[in-house]
Amino acid sequence: MRLNAEFSERVVVRPEDYRWVDSPMPGVERMMLDRVGDEVARATSLVRYAPNSTFSRHVHGGGEEFFVLEGEFGDEHRRYPVGTYVRNPIGTAHSPRVGEPGCIIFVKLHQFDREDQSQVIVDTASTDWSPGLVPGLEVMSLHEHKGEHVALVKWAPDTEFQPHTHWGGEEILVLSGTFYDEHGAYPAGSWIRSPHQSKHSPYTRDEGALIYVKVGHLP
């Protein structure tokens, strides 16, 4: 399968574009955002677990990165409440299991540099924010390796950021509020992937926004 697999192209997926499909495991559905491969793939997805569902044990051959959007995710190692950011390096394994609340997670698979062996777990609900580059922005760094950076960015209402170029691309998932640039408006749940050397001038209006941002990772 090849879905949004031309990484030189800009892609926008908004909530009205969602099309959930069944995974091989009962009670687990996927909204595929990009994918190169079949069941084992370089993939970016939203994954929705029904209450009390499980997924079979699997090895992360290319690493796994996820952020818990709703509910509580779990495995044999621990529980991960909403707002938890996790990186499981290449070669790690687990058996996902979800309790009564169910959950939705944002997942990226097979996208790790082989030298990136950090196991990362960040509870963003209890982690401090730092000032951003302009007034109205706060940043929470989640991970950094070589030129790749992952962070949450909190935008106050009516905040503007200067025009800038994405060296190595940029990927955004809007977690709350509405994010804007000269190309359009992106409500909560929108996913934007902008290629290497793309440019934009982002801003917010009266509701502000909270976004997950990953830069420097696109081929």
C-alpha positions as CSV (number, residue, x, y, z in Angstrom):
1,M,0.0,0.0,0.0
2,R,1.1,3.5,-0.8
3,L,-0.9,6.3,0.9
4,N,0.3,10.0,0.8
5,A,3.7,8.4,0.1
6,E,5.1,11.3,-2.0
7,F,7.0,13.1,0.7
8,S,7.7,16.0,-1.5
9,E,4.0,16.9,-1.5
10,R,2.0,18.8,1.1
11,V,-0.8,16.8,2.6
12,V,-3.7,18.0,4.8
13,V,-6.3,15.7,6.5
14,R,-9.1,17.3,8.5
15,P,-11.6,15.4,10.7
16,E,-14.2,15.4,8.0
17,D,-11.8,13.4,5.9
18,Y,-11.4,10.6,8.4
19,R,-12.2,7.1,7.1
20,W,-11.7,4.5,9.9
21,V,-10.7,0.9,8.8
22,D,-10.5,-2.3,10.8
23,S,-7.1,-3.6,11.8
24,P,-6.4,-7.3,12.0
25,M,-7.5,-7.3,15.7
26,P,-11.2,-7.0,16.8
27,G,-12.0,-3.7,18.4
28,V,-9.0,-1.8,16.9
29,E,-9.5,0.6,14.0
30,R,-7.1,2.8,12.1
31,M,-7.3,6.1,10.3
32,M,-4.3,6.0,8.0
33,L,-2.6,9.3,7.3
34,D,0.4,8.1,5.4
35,R,1.7,4.6,4.7
36,V,4.4,2.8,2.7
37,G,3.9,-1.0,3.0
38,D,1.2,-3.4,4.0
39,E,0.7,-4.7,7.6
40,V,4.3,-4.0,8.4
41,A,4.8,-0.5,7.1
42,R,6.3,2.9,7.4
43,A,3.1,4.4,8.7
44,T,1.5,7.4,10.4
45,S,-2.0,6.7,11.8
46,L,-4.7,7.4,14.3
47,V,-5.5,4.2,16.1
48,R,-8.8,3.8,18.0
49,Y,-9.1,1.1,20.6
50,A,-12.6,0.0,21.8
51,P,-13.1,-0.5,25.5
52,N,-11.3,-3.7,26.8
53,S,-9.6,-4.4,23.5
54,T,-6.1,-5.8,22.9
55,F,-3.6,-6.0,20.2
56,S,-1.2,-9.0,19.7
57,R,2.4,-8.8,20.8
58,H,4.6,-7.3,18.2
59,V,8.2,-6.1,17.8
60,H,9.0,-2.5,16.7
61,G,11.3,-3.3,13.8
62,G,11.6,0.4,12.9
63,G,10.6,1.9,16.2
64,E,7.3,3.2,17.5
65,E,6.3,6.7,18.5
66,F,2.9,7.6,19.9
67,F,0.9,10.2,21.7
68,V,-2.3,9.4,23.7
69,L,-5.1,11.7,22.4
70,E,-8.1,10.2,24.3
71,G,-8.7,7.7,27.1
72,E,-5.9,5.6,28.5
73,F,-3.5,3.3,26.5
74,G,-1.7,0.4,28.2
75,D,0.6,-2.6,27.8
76,E,2.3,-5.1,30.0
77,H,4.8,-2.4,31.1
78,R,2.5,0.4,32.4
79,R,-0.6,2.6,31.7
80,Y,-0.4,5.7,29.6
81,P,-3.1,8.4,30.3
82,V,-4.2,11.0,27.9
83,G,-1.4,13.4,27.1
84,T,1.4,10.8,27.3
85,Y,4.2,10.8,24.7
86,V,6.1,7.6,24.2
87,R,9.0,6.4,22.0
88,N,9.8,2.7,21.9
89,P,13.1,2.2,20.1
90,I,13.9,-0.3,17.3
91,G,13.8,-3.9,18.7
92,T,11.4,-3.2,21.6
93,A,8.2,-5.2,21.9
94,H,4.9,-5.0,23.7
95,S,1.3,-6.3,23.9
96,P,-1.2,-3.4,23.9
97,R,-4.2,-3.7,26.2
98,V,-6.8,-1.1,26.8
99,G,-9.3,-0.9,29.7
100,E,-12.9,0.4,30.0
101,P,-12.3,3.9,28.7
102,G,-10.9,2.8,25.4
103,C,-8.5,5.2,23.7
104,I,-7.3,7.0,20.6
105,I,-3.5,7.3,19.9
106,F,-1.5,9.1,17.2
107,V,1.2,6.6,16.1
108,K,4.3,6.7,13.9
109,L,6.0,3.4,12.9
110,H,9.3,2.5,11.2
111,Q,10.6,6.1,11.2
112,F,13.5,5.9,13.7
113,D,17.1,6.6,12.9
114,R,19.0,3.4,13.9
115,E,21.2,5.5,16.2
116,D,18.2,6.8,18.1
117,Q,17.9,4.3,21.0
118,S,16.3,6.5,23.6
119,Q,13.3,5.1,25.5
120,V,11.1,8.2,26.1
121,I,8.0,8.5,28.2
122,V,6.7,12.1,28.9
123,D,3.6,12.9,30.9
124,T,2.8,16.2,29.3
125,A,0.2,17.0,32.0
126,S,3.0,17.3,34.6
127,T,5.8,18.7,32.4
128,D,6.8,22.4,32.4
129,W,6.4,24.7,29.5
130,S,9.1,27.1,28.2
131,P,8.7,30.4,26.5
132,G,8.5,30.3,22.7
133,L,10.3,32.5,20.2
134,V,7.5,35.1,20.1
135,P,5.1,36.4,22.7
136,G,2.0,34.1,23.0
137,L,3.9,30.9,22.3
138,E,4.9,28.2,24.9
139,V,6.9,25.1,24.0
140,M,7.3,21.7,25.6
141,S,10.2,19.7,24.1
142,L,9.5,16.0,23.8
143,H,12.4,14.5,21.9
144,E,15.5,15.6,19.9
145,H,17.9,13.5,17.8
146,K,20.2,14.9,15.2
147,G,18.0,17.2,13.1
148,E,14.7,15.8,14.3
149,H,12.7,17.7,17.0
150,V,9.4,16.8,18.5
151,A,7.4,19.2,20.7
152,L,4.0,20.5,21.9
153,V,3.4,24.2,21.1
154,K,0.7,26.2,22.9
155,W,-0.5,29.2,20.9
156,A,-2.4,31.9,22.8
157,P,-5.2,33.6,20.9
158,D,-4.2,36.1,18.2
159,T,-0.6,35.0,18.0
160,E,1.5,35.3,14.8
161,F,4.8,33.6,13.9
162,Q,7.2,35.0,11.3
163,P,7.4,33.3,7.9
164,H,9.8,30.4,8.0
165,T,11.1,27.5,5.9
166,H,10.9,23.9,7.0
167,W,14.4,22.3,6.6
168,G,13.6,18.6,6.6
169,G,9.9,19.1,6.6
170,E,7.3,19.7,9.3
171,E,4.4,17.6,10.5
172,I,1.6,19.0,12.7
173,L,-1.4,17.4,14.5
174,V,-3.8,20.0,15.9
175,L,-4.8,18.9,19.4
176,S,-7.2,21.7,20.3
177,G,-8.3,25.0,19.0
178,T,-7.8,26.0,15.4
179,F,-4.4,26.6,13.7
180,Y,-4.1,28.8,10.7
181,D,-1.6,29.8,8.0
182,E,-1.9,31.5,4.6
183,H,-3.1,28.2,3.1
184,G,-6.1,27.6,5.3
185,A,-7.7,26.8,8.7
186,Y,-7.0,23.6,10.6
187,P,-9.4,22.7,13.4
188,A,-8.6,20.2,16.2
189,G,-7.9,16.8,14.7
190,S,-6.3,18.2,11.5
191,W,-3.0,16.7,10.3
192,I,-0.6,18.7,8.1
193,R,2.6,17.3,6.5
194,S,4.7,19.9,4.8
195,P,7.7,18.9,2.7
196,H,11.4,19.9,2.9
197,Q,11.9,23.6,2.2
198,S,8.2,24.4,2.3
199,K,7.3,27.8,3.8
200,H,4.4,29.3,5.7
201,S,3.3,32.0,8.1
202,P,1.2,30.5,10.9
203,Y,-1.1,32.3,13.3
204,T,-4.1,31.8,15.6
205,R,-7.3,33.7,16.1
206,D,-9.6,34.1,19.2
207,E,-9.5,30.5,20.4
208,G,-5.7,29.8,20.2
209,A,-4.4,26.3,19.5
210,L,-2.4,23.4,20.9
211,I,-0.3,21.5,18.4
212,Y,2.0,18.5,18.2
213,V,4.9,19.4,15.9
214,K,7.7,17.3,14.4
215,V,10.3,18.8,12.2
216,G,13.5,17.7,10.4
217,H,12.4,14.1,9.9
218,L,11.1,14.0,6.3
219,P,13.1,12.6,3.4
